[in-house]
Amino acid sequence: MRMLFTAGVTAAMIGLIATVPAGAEPAGPAPIAGTVAGTTIEPAIDCLPSPAHPHPVVVLPGGDGTTAETSEQWGPVLRALRGAGYCTLVFQGGILNGKRWAGDLPASARQTADFIAAVRGRTGADQVDIVAHSVGTVVSNYFLKVLGGAPQVAHAIFLAPEARGCDGSGFLTQFGIENSPITPAQVLAELPFLAAGLSAVSPEMAVAVQLTPQSEVYHAVFDGPITQPGVRYSVLSTRNDEFATPATTCSVIDEPGVRTTFYEDLFPSAAAVGHSSLRSSTETTRWIVDQLAR
């Protein structure tokens, strides 16, 4: 999804900027249109929390890869959580063409809210814990903050979250563009009218634009505090994040009460990880279990 967005913005950088008359006044941010909800993949709610672990764990994968790859991508985390005795369920929403969270983000958050309600109803648990990766953290934060889901969640554990200050430059390398003098975020800041044009390309592109400061979705989640009272937050990021750039800004939630840690600081002798491989590292799986136990 982000790669599609960057491809569009890159094209804009190459073609559209050159067509804007010098001194032209940029238009204000246009409303984001063209999004669709997408479908869901919901597991059977076939486990019950135990007295030792009273909160079911809802896992929200990121947008990398496809739904066909979810089992392999998340196998290490699921084995660790279930092996530690947690009732663990993977939810995937906003699915278009096999891609998670490619549908309208508020709709994806509502899908998530419905699933969490079903989990609580089936298991009798008052609250759940969330483990989310990448854009799954944006969906989580929309649910927690905008949809009022915070009372239903005890602990939110985020891996390589997408937060404020993302510039999109890391994605340009996928197209052979390195050391660009201008980032996609800067392009949209200077030419905000491009958001509507990019959104018209496809539903996936429209959703990618929702992750930029030109969208109401972005402001709903990231204006003011992200974190919500009553929820514990733990964040694990990597300094080698090649997608959420700059890693030490984009993939950090710097707010009171958030336990934010960089993988390299915790595990200096471990093999290097990136944005996607962070989720399946042995060290990460142990860290998640440790966070839930604290």
Salt bridges, closest charged atoms under 4 A:
ASP64 OD1 - HIS133 ND1 3.86
ASP64 OD2 - ARG279 NH1 2.41
ASP129 OD1 - HIS55 ND1 3.74
GLU162 OE1 - ARG2 NH2 2.19
ASP223 OD2 - HIS219 ND1 3.07
ASP241 OD2 - HIS275 ND1 2.78
GLU255 OE2 - ARG164 NH2 3.30
ASP265 OD2 - ARG239 NH2 2.74
